Protein backbone atom coordinates (compact mmCIF):
# COMPACT_ATOMS: atom_id res chain seq x y z
CA UNK A 1 0.00 0.00 0.00
CA UNK A 2 2.87 2.39 0.82
CA UNK A 3 4.38 1.72 -2.62
CA UNK A 4 1.06 2.57 -4.27
CA UNK A 5 0.90 5.86 -2.39
CA UNK A 6 4.44 6.71 -3.49
CA UNK A 7 3.59 6.01 -7.13
CA UNK A 8 0.43 8.13 -6.81
CA UNK A 9 2.42 10.97 -5.21
CA UNK A 10 5.01 10.75 -7.99
CA UNK A 11 2.29 10.83 -10.66
CA UNK A 12 0.70 13.86 -9.00
CA UNK A 13 4.05 15.67 -8.82
CA UNK A 14 4.77 14.77 -12.43
CA UNK A 15 1.41 16.23 -13.52
CA UNK A 16 2.08 19.42 -11.54
CA UNK A 17 5.45 19.77 -13.25
CA UNK A 18 3.88 19.30 -16.69
CA UNK A 19 1.17 21.82 -15.86
CA UNK A 20 3.85 24.26 -14.66
CA UNK A 21 5.79 23.76 -17.90
CA UNK A 22 2.64 24.47 -19.91
CA UNK A 23 1.90 27.64 -17.89
CA UNK A 24 5.45 28.93 -18.33
CA UNK A 25 5.41 28.14 -22.05
CA UNK A 26 2.05 29.86 -22.51
CA UNK A 27 3.26 32.96 -20.67
CA UNK A 28 6.42 33.07 -22.79
CA UNK A 29 4.38 32.67 -25.98
CA UNK A 30 2.04 35.45 -24.89
CA UNK A 31 4.94 37.80 -24.31
CA UNK A 32 6.83 36.97 -27.51
CA UNK A 33 4.14 36.14 -30.05
CA UNK A 34 1.03 37.68 -28.55
CA UNK A 35 -2.35 36.24 -27.62
CA UNK A 36 -3.05 34.65 -31.01
CA UNK A 37 -0.24 32.17 -30.26
CA UNK A 38 -2.10 30.78 -27.24
CA UNK A 39 -3.47 27.56 -28.65
CA UNK A 40 -3.27 24.05 -27.22
CA UNK A 41 -0.95 23.00 -30.03
CA UNK A 42 1.46 25.91 -29.71
CA UNK A 43 1.63 25.60 -25.93
CA UNK A 44 2.19 21.82 -26.10
CA UNK A 45 5.01 22.30 -28.58
CA UNK A 46 6.65 25.11 -26.61
CA UNK A 47 6.37 23.19 -23.33
CA UNK A 48 7.53 19.91 -24.87
CA UNK A 49 4.43 18.12 -23.57
CA UNK A 50 1.60 16.42 -25.40
CA UNK A 51 -1.54 18.21 -26.52
CA UNK A 52 -3.42 15.74 -24.35
CA UNK A 53 -1.58 17.09 -21.30
CA UNK A 54 -2.49 20.68 -22.19
CA UNK A 55 -6.13 19.74 -22.82
CA UNK A 56 -6.23 17.80 -19.55
CA UNK A 57 -5.35 20.92 -17.56
CA UNK A 58 -7.05 23.46 -19.85
CA UNK A 59 -10.04 21.80 -21.57
CA UNK A 60 -11.01 24.92 -23.53
CA UNK A 61 -9.11 27.75 -25.15
CA UNK A 62 -10.83 30.08 -22.70
CA UNK A 63 -9.29 28.11 -19.82
CA UNK A 64 -5.89 28.31 -21.48
CA UNK A 65 -6.15 32.06 -22.11
CA UNK A 66 -7.37 32.73 -18.56
CA UNK A 67 -4.49 30.76 -17.06
CA UNK A 68 -1.97 32.49 -19.31
CA UNK A 69 -3.19 35.94 -18.30
CA UNK A 70 -2.94 34.94 -14.63
CA UNK A 71 0.56 33.55 -15.24
CA UNK A 72 1.82 36.86 -16.62
CA UNK A 73 0.70 38.60 -13.47
CA UNK A 74 -2.78 39.96 -14.08
CA UNK A 75 -4.80 40.12 -10.92
CA UNK A 76 -7.86 41.84 -9.57
CA UNK A 77 -7.04 44.33 -6.83
CA UNK A 78 -8.18 43.04 -3.46
CA UNK A 79 -10.59 45.37 -1.66
CA UNK A 80 -8.67 44.59 1.53
CA UNK A 81 -5.69 46.40 -0.02
CA UNK A 82 -7.62 49.66 -0.31
CA UNK A 83 -6.11 52.35 1.88
CA UNK A 84 -9.07 54.70 2.16
CA UNK A 85 -7.21 57.38 0.19
CA UNK A 86 -9.18 57.73 -3.05
CA UNK A 87 -6.30 58.83 -5.30
CA UNK A 88 -3.97 56.12 -3.98
CA UNK A 89 -6.68 53.48 -4.30
CA UNK A 90 -7.45 54.49 -7.89
CA UNK A 91 -3.75 54.27 -8.74
CA UNK A 92 -3.58 50.81 -7.17
CA UNK A 93 -6.74 49.66 -8.89
CA UNK A 94 -5.63 50.77 -12.35
CA UNK A 95 -1.92 50.08 -11.81
CA UNK A 96 -1.72 46.92 -13.92
CA UNK A 97 -3.65 48.50 -16.78
CA UNK A 98 -1.46 51.61 -16.80
CA UNK A 99 1.64 49.44 -16.55
CA UNK A 100 0.55 47.35 -19.52
CA UNK A 101 -0.43 50.34 -21.63
CA UNK A 102 2.91 52.04 -21.01
CA UNK A 103 4.91 48.89 -21.79
CA UNK A 104 5.94 48.61 -25.45
CA UNK A 105 5.65 44.82 -25.39
CA UNK A 106 2.38 44.48 -23.49
CA UNK A 107 0.44 47.34 -25.09
CA UNK A 108 0.27 45.73 -28.55
CA UNK A 109 -0.72 42.46 -26.86
CA UNK A 110 -3.63 44.27 -25.22
CA UNK A 111 -4.69 45.81 -28.52
CA UNK A 112 -4.73 42.36 -30.09
CA UNK A 113 -6.76 40.96 -27.19
CA UNK A 114 -9.33 43.74 -27.60
CA UNK A 115 -9.57 43.22 -31.34
CA UNK A 116 -9.83 39.43 -31.05
CA UNK A 117 -12.59 39.71 -28.44
CA UNK A 118 -14.81 41.27 -31.11
CA UNK A 119 -15.04 38.02 -33.07
CA UNK A 120 -13.48 35.20 -31.01
CA UNK A 121 -15.66 33.82 -28.24
CA UNK A 122 -12.67 32.56 -26.21
CA UNK A 123 -11.17 36.03 -26.04
CA UNK A 124 -14.58 37.59 -25.37
CA UNK A 125 -15.23 35.16 -22.51
CA UNK A 126 -11.89 35.98 -20.83
CA UNK A 127 -12.50 39.72 -21.31
CA UNK A 128 -15.95 39.43 -19.78
CA UNK A 129 -14.65 37.40 -16.83
CA UNK A 130 -11.90 39.93 -16.11
CA UNK A 131 -14.28 42.87 -16.24
CA UNK A 132 -16.76 40.92 -14.14
CA UNK A 133 -14.07 40.40 -11.49
CA UNK A 134 -12.89 44.02 -11.57
CA UNK A 135 -16.30 45.67 -11.36
CA UNK A 136 -17.24 44.64 -7.77
CA UNK A 137 -13.84 45.74 -6.46
CA UNK A 138 -14.17 49.07 -8.28
CA UNK A 139 -17.71 49.49 -6.96
CA UNK A 140 -16.39 48.89 -3.43
CA UNK A 141 -13.71 51.52 -3.99
CA UNK A 142 -16.33 54.04 -5.12
CA UNK A 143 -18.72 53.17 -2.29
CA UNK A 144 -15.97 53.78 0.26
CA UNK A 145 -15.19 57.18 -1.27
CA UNK A 146 -18.89 58.12 -1.23
CA UNK A 147 -19.17 57.09 2.44
CA UNK A 148 -16.14 59.26 3.29
CA UNK A 149 -17.70 62.20 1.44
CA UNK A 150 -14.99 62.31 -1.25
CA UNK A 151 -17.31 61.48 -4.15
CA UNK A 152 -20.93 62.33 -4.89
CA UNK A 153 -23.62 59.69 -4.68
CA UNK A 154 -25.17 58.11 -7.75
CA UNK A 155 -21.99 57.32 -9.70
CA UNK A 156 -22.59 54.44 -12.12
CA UNK A 157 -19.66 52.10 -11.45
CA UNK A 158 -19.75 50.53 -14.92
CA UNK A 159 -19.72 53.90 -16.68
CA UNK A 160 -17.02 55.22 -14.35
CA UNK A 161 -14.86 52.17 -15.03
CA UNK A 162 -15.44 52.58 -18.77
CA UNK A 163 -14.68 56.30 -18.55
CA UNK A 164 -11.33 55.87 -16.83
CA UNK A 165 -10.14 52.73 -18.64
CA UNK A 166 -11.52 54.04 -21.93
CA UNK A 167 -9.59 57.28 -21.50
CA UNK A 168 -6.39 55.32 -20.95
CA UNK A 169 -6.97 53.14 -24.01
CA UNK A 170 -7.90 56.15 -26.18
CA UNK A 171 -4.81 58.07 -25.10
CA UNK A 172 -2.53 55.08 -25.73
CA UNK A 173 -3.87 53.83 -29.05
CA UNK A 174 -5.82 56.63 -30.72
CA UNK A 175 -4.51 60.01 -29.66
CA UNK A 176 -1.46 61.98 -30.83
CA UNK A 177 -0.74 63.08 -27.23
CA UNK A 178 0.81 59.88 -25.91
CA UNK A 179 0.22 58.06 -22.66
CA UNK A 180 2.39 57.70 -19.57
CA UNK A 181 2.01 57.47 -15.79
CA UNK A 182 1.72 61.24 -15.46
CA UNK A 183 -1.09 61.38 -18.00
CA UNK A 184 -2.83 58.47 -16.25
CA UNK A 185 -2.63 60.44 -13.00
CA UNK A 186 -4.23 63.44 -14.68
CA UNK A 187 -7.12 61.25 -15.90
CA UNK A 188 -7.65 60.04 -12.33
CA UNK A 189 -7.52 63.61 -11.02
CA UNK A 190 -10.11 64.69 -13.60
CA UNK A 191 -12.38 61.82 -12.58
CA UNK A 192 -12.12 62.79 -8.90
CA UNK A 193 -12.71 66.48 -9.64
CA UNK A 194 -15.70 65.76 -11.89
CA UNK A 195 -17.33 63.49 -9.29
CA UNK A 196 -16.38 65.26 -6.09
CA UNK A 197 -19.01 66.13 -3.53
CA UNK A 198 -20.36 69.59 -4.33
N, C-alpha and C positions, 0 to 999 in steps of 0.2 A: 504493500500500500504506500509506503514511504517513497519507493521508486516511482510509482505512478504520479505522486504529488510533485516530485522533482521534475518529471517530464512535462507535466502540465504547467508548472512554473516556468520552465525553460521555453515552452511554446508561447506562453503569454508574454514573456520578455522579448522573444523573437518578434512577435507581432507588434509590440510597442516600438521596437527598433525600426521595423519596416514602415510603420505609420509615421514615425519621426523622420525617416528618410524621405518619405513622400511629402510631408509638410515642408521640410527644408527645400526640397527640389521645387515644389510649387511656388514657394516664396521667392526663390532665386529666379524662376521663370517669369514671375510677375514683374520683378524689378528689371530684368534684362529685356524681355520680349513683350511685356505688357499683358493685359488681361485676356486677350484673344488666345494666348498660348496656354491658358489653363484648361486643358482637356485631360481626360483620363489617360489617353495614349501618350501625350507629351510628358505628363508628370511621371508615368510609369517608366518611360525611357530615360528621363533625366535622373530618376531615383534608382535606376537599375533594379526595379522590382517588376513583377508582372502586373498587367492591367487588372487581373482578378484581385490582386492585393489592394490596388487603389479603389476599385469598385466596392470591395468589402468594407473599407473604412469610410468611403464617400460614395454612397449609392447613386447620387444624382450629381449633375454638374453644379447645381445650386449648392449642394453640400460642399463640394470641392472648392468653389469660389468663396463661400463663407469662411471655410477653414483657412484658406490662403490669406484672406484679408485679415483675419485674426492673427495669423502667423507673422504678418509684416507689421504688427503692432497697432492695429486699429482697435480702439476700445471706446465704450460709452462712458462718459464721465460719471462717477459715482456721486449721488447726491450727498453722501456722507463727507465727500471732499470739499463741499461748498463752504466757503469761509464766512459768508454773510456780507462780504463786500461785493457789491454788484459788479463793478468794473473788473475786479480780480476774478470773480466767478465766471463772467462772460469770456474773459481771456482763457481761462482754464477750459471752459466748455468747448470753445471753438479752436483751441490750440492745435489739435491734430489737423483740422481742416486747413488752417492758416499755414501750418508747417508743410503740408502736402502741396498746397497751391504755390508756395514760394520755393519749392524744391524742383529743380529743372528735370529731374528724373521722374518724380511722382506726379507732377502736374499733367503731363501728357497722358499718363496712365489713367488719371481721373477723368480726363476729357474722353478717352476711349470708353471707359466704364459708363459714362453718362450717355454717350452716343449709342452704345450697344444695348443699353437698357430700353431704348425706344423700340427695338424690334427683336430682342432676344429674351425670352421669358426667364431664363436662368439669371441673367444680369438684373432684370427687373425685380425678380423675387428677392435677391440679395439687397438691392437698393431699398426696396420697401421694408425689409426687415431692419436694416440699419436705421432708417428714418423712424420706424416704429419704436425702436429702442431708444433713440435720442429724444423723441418728443416728450415722454413723461419726465425725463430728467430736466429738460429745458423748461417744461411747465412748472416743475418744482422750484427751479431757480427763479422764475418770474413771480410765482406765488410768494416766495420768501421776500422778494424785493417789494411787492405790493404791501405785504404785512408790515414791513419796516417803514413804509411810507416813501420809498425811493421811486416807485413807479405808480402810475395811475391804475385804477381798476379797469377791467374790461378789455385788456390786451388779448387778442387772439393768438395763442401760442403758435399755432401752425403758420399763420401769416407772418408773425414776428420771426420765426425760424427761417421761413422762406425769404424774408426781407434781408436779414443779415447774411445768410449763406448765399443767397442770390446776388447780393452786392459784391461779395468776395469773388464769386465765379465770374460775374460780369467784368469786374475790374481786371481779373487775371487773363481771361480769354477773349474779351470783346472790346476792351477800351484801349485807347492809345496812351493812357496815363500810367500804366504799370500797377503792380501790386506788391506790397511788402508788409512787414510787421507794423510799420508806422501807419500805413494806409489802413490796415485792418483795425488798428486802434482808433483811428478817426471814425471809421464806420460804427464801431461800438459806442463811441462818444456821441455820435449823432443819434443813434438809437435811444440811448439813455436820455439825451436832451429832449428828443421828440416825444418821449413817453413819460417824462418826469411828472410828478404830482404838481398840479398847478396851484 
